[in-house]
Amino acid sequence: MSTSRIAADAGFAAESAAESAAAFAAAQWTRATGAGVDPHEYRRVAGGLASVADWGPSFVRTGHGYLRRAQDAGSSRTAGEYLLMAARWFHLATLAPYAEAHRAAAEADHALGRALTVLEPGARRVSGEGFTGWLRGPSDAPGTVIVVPGLDSAKEEFLDLVSALLARGLAVFAMDGPGQGVLAATTTFTPDYERVVGRVIDALGVERAGLVGLSLGGYFAARAAALEPRVAAVATVSGPFRLDWAELPPPVHDLMARRTGGAGAAAREFVRQVDLAALAPRIAAPLLVVDGGQDVIPGVTNGEPLARLAPHGRYLSVPHGDHLLGNARPDWLPHLSDHITYALTGPFSGATAP
């Protein structure tokens, strides 16, 4: 093969890698900005990647930049805010295949802990079998909400959701469960997530709790609401009603395999169990199901059947919303926060918001 042909092929490969990186960055745009990073900085960091393989290292470097800003900050408040932003960037580093993802998740966890130590001295780390997270909010809050992440999300991704619930006077426990966030390196997904939620409620020392589940966490939350009687309110965001392994895209297969222990058989068995048809009628708590009209993933049945089959289900579909609806937060976040607040603290326990 001539040197000119080799050079041409190398140029084509580089162009293809850069195009793949640009496509990946575009696909993650609303998720990243929905998680709270500055959109202009996101474009600067993600816009010049030579390949998807550069994603993790670039995002980790950005997180380290915020750690340095925190160290040099003139006030503890500013340092805490920089640490929260570092946690976001470290978590986002894990969204692309990355050999050091476990270290990025650990750095996200550490940065969040440092931030809350500075900003909210009353925040409390709570850990147990198969879970860890931070309990925030007043000790005498009228209700407690557990925020459940999904397939590749973590407690650091939903800080704005937590803030909206805290602003309504609730206590909030944002958690990582088995195979999630900082626990992904040492644990794998469990199908009986209701047991995890039960242990969380025990550890928090509350008699009842609300659940908010996002993406696959929506399935976990709905399942727990059907099987754990102490769940008094529930909301799902972009949660699946059912999954079909044969139709799911290859990247989802790969993620499922990693989160279930690296074996295809375990991933298939886990996906087979993601079906809420029999459980939905057993959800006694008021339920809000939020979907984005643009959230179309092969092999995923979205949440409308869940809302229809649950005795106290309501369905909110945002036509222009994508997966996790990071592009449409004003259209659902206030409604979800009000739904959970009313169900936990309203005059009629178990009633849905008007």
LINCORLIN-V941372 format. One record per residue. N is the residue number from 1. RES is the residue in one small letter. SS is DSSP state (A for helix, B for strand, O for the rest). BURIAL is + if it has 9 or more other ideal C-beta (glycine too) atoms within 8 Angstrom, else -. Layout:
N/RES/SS/BURIAL + N/RES/SS/BURIAL
//
This chain:
1/m/O/- + 2/s/O/- + 3/t/A/- + 4/s/A/- + 5/r/A/- + 6/i/A/+ + 7/a/A/- + 8/a/A/- + 9/d/A/- + 10/a/A/- + 11/g/A/- + 12/f/A/- + 13/a/A/- + 14/a/A/+ + 15/e/A/- + 16/s/A/- + 17/a/A/+ + 18/a/A/+ + 19/e/A/- + 20/s/A/+ + 21/a/A/+ + 22/a/A/+ + 23/a/A/- + 24/f/A/+ + 25/a/A/+ + 26/a/A/- + 27/a/A/- + 28/q/O/+ + 29/w/A/+ + 30/t/A/+ + 31/r/A/+ + 32/a/A/+ + 33/t/A/+ + 34/g/A/+ + 35/a/O/+ + 36/g/O/- + 37/v/O/+ + 38/d/O/- + 39/p/A/- + 40/h/A/- + 41/e/A/+ + 42/y/A/+ + 43/r/A/- + 44/r/A/- + 45/v/A/+ + 46/a/A/+ + 47/g/A/- + 48/g/O/- + 49/l/O/+ + 50/a/O/- + 51/s/O/+ + 52/v/O/+ + 53/a/O/- + 54/d/A/+ + 55/w/A/+ + 56/g/A/+ + 57/p/A/+ + 58/s/A/+ + 59/f/A/+ + 60/v/A/+ + 61/r/A/- + 62/t/A/+ + 63/g/A/+ + 64/h/A/+ + 65/g/A/- + 66/y/A/+ + 67/l/A/+ + 68/r/A/- + 69/r/A/+ + 70/a/A/+ + 71/q/A/- + 72/d/A/- + 73/a/O/+ + 74/g/O/- + 75/s/O/- + 76/s/A/- + 77/r/A/- + 78/t/A/+ + 79/a/A/+ + 80/g/A/+ + 81/e/A/+ + 82/y/A/+ + 83/l/A/+ + 84/l/A/+ + 85/m/A/+ + 86/a/A/+ + 87/a/A/+ + 88/r/A/+ + 89/w/A/+ + 90/f/A/+ + 91/h/A/+ + 92/l/A/+ + 93/a/A/+ + 94/t/A/+ + 95/l/A/- + 96/a/O/+ + 97/p/O/- + 98/y/O/+ + 99/a/O/- + 100/e/O/+ + 101/a/A/+ + 102/h/A/- + 103/r/A/- + 104/a/A/+ + 105/a/A/+ + 106/a/A/+ + 107/e/A/+ + 108/a/A/+ + 109/d/A/+ + 110/h/A/- + 111/a/A/+ + 112/l/A/+ + 113/g/A/+ + 114/r/A/+ + 115/a/A/+ + 116/l/A/+ + 117/t/A/- + 118/v/A/+ + 119/l/A/+ + 120/e/O/- + 121/p/O/- + 122/g/O/- + 123/a/O/+ + 124/r/B/- + 125/r/B/+ + 126/v/B/+ + 127/s/B/- + 128/g/B/+ + 129/e/O/- + 130/g/O/+ + 131/f/B/+ + 132/t/B/+ + 133/g/B/+ + 134/w/B/+ + 135/l/B/+ + 136/r/B/+ + 137/g/O/+ + 138/p/O/- + 139/s/O/- + 140/d/O/- + 141/a/O/+ + 142/p/O/- + 143/g/O/+ + 144/t/B/+ + 145/v/B/+ + 146/i/B/+ + 147/v/B/+ + 148/v/B/+ + 149/p/O/+ + 150/g/O/+ + 151/l/O/+ + 152/d/O/- + 153/s/O/+ + 154/a/O/+ + 155/k/A/+ + 156/e/A/+ + 157/e/A/+ + 158/f/A/+ + 159/l/A/+ + 160/d/A/+ + 161/l/A/+ + 162/v/A/+ + 163/s/A/- + 164/a/A/+ + 165/l/A/+ + 166/l/A/+ + 167/a/O/- + 168/r/O/+ + 169/g/O/+ + 170/l/O/+ + 171/a/B/+ + 172/v/B/+ + 173/f/B/+ + 174/a/B/+ + 175/m/B/+ + 176/d/B/+ + 177/g/B/+ + 178/p/O/+ + 179/g/O/+ + 180/q/O/+ + 181/g/A/+ + 182/v/A/+ + 183/l/A/+ + 184/a/O/+ + 185/a/O/- + 186/t/O/- + 187/t/O/- + 188/t/O/+ + 189/f/O/- + 190/t/O/+ + 191/p/O/- + 192/d/O/- + 193/y/A/+ + 194/e/A/+ + 195/r/A/+ + 196/v/A/+ + 197/v/A/+ + 198/g/A/+ + 199/r/A/+ + 200/v/A/+ + 201/i/A/+ + 202/d/A/- + 203/a/A/+ + 204/l/A/+ + 205/g/O/- + 206/v/O/- + 207/e/O/- + 208/r/O/+ + 209/a/B/+ + 210/g/B/+ + 211/l/B/+ + 212/v/B/+ + 213/g/B/+ + 214/l/B/+ + 215/s/O/+ + 216/l/A/+ + 217/g/A/+ + 218/g/A/+ + 219/y/A/+ + 220/f/A/+ + 221/a/A/+ + 222/a/A/+ + 223/r/A/+ + 224/a/A/+ + 225/a/A/+ + 226/a/A/+ + 227/l/A/- + 228/e/O/+ + 229/p/O/- + 230/r/O/+ + 231/v/B/+ + 232/a/B/+ + 233/a/B/+ + 234/v/B/+ + 235/a/B/+ + 236/t/B/+ + 237/v/B/+ + 238/s/O/+ + 239/g/O/+ + 240/p/O/+ + 241/f/O/+ + 242/r/B/+ + 243/l/B/+ + 244/d/O/+ + 245/w/O/+ + 246/a/O/- + 247/e/O/- + 248/l/O/+ + 249/p/O/- + 250/p/A/- + 251/p/A/- + 252/v/A/+ + 253/h/A/+ + 254/d/A/+ + 255/l/A/+ + 256/m/A/+ + 257/a/A/+ + 258/r/A/- + 259/r/A/+ + 260/t/O/+ + 261/g/O/- + 262/g/O/- + 263/a/O/- + 264/g/A/- + 265/a/A/- + 266/a/A/+ + 267/a/A/+ + 268/r/A/+ + 269/e/A/+ + 270/f/A/+ + 271/v/A/+ + 272/r/A/- + 273/q/A/- + 274/v/O/+ + 275/d/B/+ + 276/l/O/+ + 277/a/O/+ + 278/a/O/- + 279/l/O/+ + 280/a/A/+ + 281/p/A/- + 282/r/A/- + 283/i/O/+ + 284/a/O/- + 285/a/O/+ + 286/p/B/+ + 287/l/B/+ + 288/l/B/+ + 289/v/B/+ + 290/v/B/+ + 291/d/B/+ + 292/g/B/+ + 293/g/O/+ + 294/q/O/- + 295/d/O/+ + 296/v/O/- + 297/i/O/+ + 298/p/O/- + 299/g/O/+ + 300/v/B/+ + 301/t/B/- + 302/n/O/+ + 303/g/O/+ + 304/e/A/+ + 305/p/A/+ + 306/l/A/+ + 307/a/A/+ + 308/r/A/- + 309/l/A/+ + 310/a/O/+ + 311/p/O/- + 312/h/O/+ + 313/g/B/+ + 314/r/B/+ + 315/y/B/+ + 316/l/B/+ + 317/s/B/+ + 318/v/B/+ + 319/p/O/- + 320/h/O/+ + 321/g/O/+ + 322/d/O/+ + 323/h/A/+ + 324/l/A/+ + 325/l/A/+ + 326/g/O/+ + 327/n/O/+ + 328/a/O/+ + 329/r/A/+ + 330/p/A/- + 331/d/A/+ + 332/w/A/+ + 333/l/A/+ + 334/p/A/- + 335/h/A/+ + 336/l/A/+ + 337/s/A/+ + 338/d/A/+ + 339/h/A/+ + 340/i/A/+ + 341/t/A/+ + 342/y/A/+ + 343/a/A/+ + 344/l/A/+ + 345/t/A/+ + 346/g/O/+ + 347/p/O/- + 348/f/O/- + 349/s/O/- + 350/g/O/+ + 351/a/O/+ + 352/t/O/+ + 353/a/O/+ + 354/p/O/-
//
